[in-house]
Amino acid sequence: VKRTFAVASIVLVGVFSSDDRTWQRRAALIAVSAGLLLFALGPIGAPHPPIDVFTWTQTSVQALLHRTNPYTVVAPDVYLGRYDPGYTVSVYPYMPATLLAYAPWVGVLGDFRFAPAASVAATIWVIHRIGRRLAVSPQLTYAAALAIVLHPSGSRMIESGWTEPLLVVGAALFVYFALDNPK
């Protein structure tokens, strides 16, 4: 599915680069919609990715939801001892606020990776709103959305549970709200 999306995206970027504004809009909307769907299906298509980020985060969020200190649980070793980084991680190694952002997603859908997928969608929506507020050319707004959804590591970020989509939506929201208070 990822390879089909990549090939289709090349075609859609070609259509987007045409002079026809109607087809530019259609190509951007198709690529963004397909990309967001792919991101939303990532946690379903890779239910247990063999990466420590997933197990650390999932284990810690589940501990939080069960009223256990998430910094006292130890995540299972997904590498089964095959990889020794020279240290042992015995505590959730990421920002504490991520646990709070992920908790509702684990509570409702059972997997925190739906939060990064939703963050990508929210980022695109916020960028669209910023573009409208600043009267930016729609083609530039579409290009920004395409840059986000067509990022080469986009689907891997979602599958692996990387936190970057949360940071990107946070930055986009900062810009959006800063437009209200330019001081």
Disulfide bonds with the S-S distance in Angstrom:
none
